Amino acid sequence: MTAWPIAELLPHAGEMILLDAVLEHGPEHALCTRRVPNDGLLHDADGTLPAWVGVELMAQAIAAWAGCQARETGAPVRLGFLLGTRHYTCNVAAFVPGTELRIEARRDFHDESGMGVFACRIEAPGVLAEARLTVFSPPDASALFPSSDTESRHG
């Protein structure tokens, strides 16, 4: 397995990259990690990371999976969109700083148009979050933004 820097796999930049690394990836899944920092863009005033951020962590794990697939074939990393989630559950109200989260995205469905459904989990000692996420990564995202340069908006 090739281990690319996370910034080379996601169409995000700066503080919006919430994952630390891809631990493993394959044709059907990616397993990523995030050590919850003491503060950050999405943290609450008490320093915790709200559990609802788990949906974005899951979405970024899916993006990391797609980035790994693209990198393996020499294709560029594509822009993707989170369309929705079903049944997001989390047994904690927030992720505590210092906690090492393991975020897994497992592909249930994916088609050539770019639609996909992934079963996702976040696990850590005493932490379990689960959801199914629906995503869309069009083959040509520039067609969605005809009057602007997609790369400059998301690079």
N, C-alpha and C positions, 0 to 999 in steps of 0.2 A: 504494500500500500504506500502510495506517495503521500507525504505529509506537506501540504502547501500551507503557507501562512493564511490565516483566516481572512485577512483583508484581500487576498487574491481570489477568494471564493464567493464573496458577497458583494452585491451591488450597493453597499452601504459605505459610509465613511465616518471617521472620527468617533465621537461618542455614541453614534447610532449602531456601531458594531458591538453587540452585546455578548457574543460568544468569545471564548478564549482560544479554542482549538477543536479540530475534528480528531477524535480518538480512533475511529474506524469508519470505513464506508464501504459500501458494496452496491450492486445493482438495485437493491431493494431498500436500503436503509443507510442512515448516517447516525453516528453516536458522537455527540459533542459535549464540551464541558464549559462551565462558567463558574469561577470562584466569585461569589457575591462580594463586590467591593464595599468599602465603608460609606461611600457616598457616590452620587452620580446624577445624571440628568433625570432619571425616573424614580429616584429614591424619595421616600416620605421624610418628613421633618425629623423623625426618630432614627433615621439612618437605615431603615429596612427597605427592602425592595418589595413593593406590593405584589401579591400573588397574581393579579391580573396581568403583570408583565410576563408571566409564564407563557401566555399566548404568543407574544412577540419572540420569546426565546425559541418556542416551537417552530414558528414561521422561519426564523433564521436558521434553524437546524435543517429545515426543508431547503432553504436557499443554499446552505452549505452542501447538501446532498447534490443539488442541481449543479452547483459550481464544480464539485468533484467530477461529476459526469462530463461536464463540458471540458474541463482541463484534461481529462483522460483521452478525449478525442481531439484535442487541439482546437476546440470551438471556443468562442468568447463566452464569458459569463453573461447570462441574460437577465434582464429585469423581470421581476415577478411580482404578483399581487396576491395578498391574502384576501380571499373573497368572504370567508366566514368560518365559523367554528360551530361544532355541535357538542353539547354536553361537556363543556370545560368544567372539570372538578379539581379542586386542590384542597388538601387536608390542613393547610396552614393559611393564615391571613396574609403572611409576608415571608419573604426569604431573608434570613438573618445574615448580616455581613460575616464573611469568613466561610460560609457554607459552600462546599464543592457540589455543584449541581451537575447531574448527568442528564443530558437532553437527547432523547432518541426520536427520530422520525422514521417511520416505516411506511413505504409506499403500498397503498391498497389499490389505487387506480391511477393511471396516467395515460393520456392519449396524445396523438400527434399534434393536435390543435394547441396543446399546452395546458389543458385542464388536468388537475390532479387532486387526489384525496389521500391524506396521510394520517395514520394513527400515530399519535405522539404521546410521549411520557417524559416527565421530569422526576428524577429520583435523587434522594440524598437521605442520610440518616434522619428518620422521622418525617420525611417529606415525600409525598406522592401527588403528582398532578397528571391528569390525562385529558385528552381531547382528540377529536378528529377535525382536521383542518382541510378546507377546500381552497385550492390555490389555482392561479392562472399565470402562465408564463408564455406569452405569445411568441411565435417564431420571429416576428419582426415588430418589436415594441415601438420602433420609430414611426410606424404607421398610426399609432395611437396619438402621437404628438407631431402632426405634420408640419407645424410652423416653428418647432423648436428642436434643438439638438438634445436627444435623450442622454448622450454621454455627458454633456456639460451639466445637466440637471442631477445626475445620479453618480457621477464619477468621483 
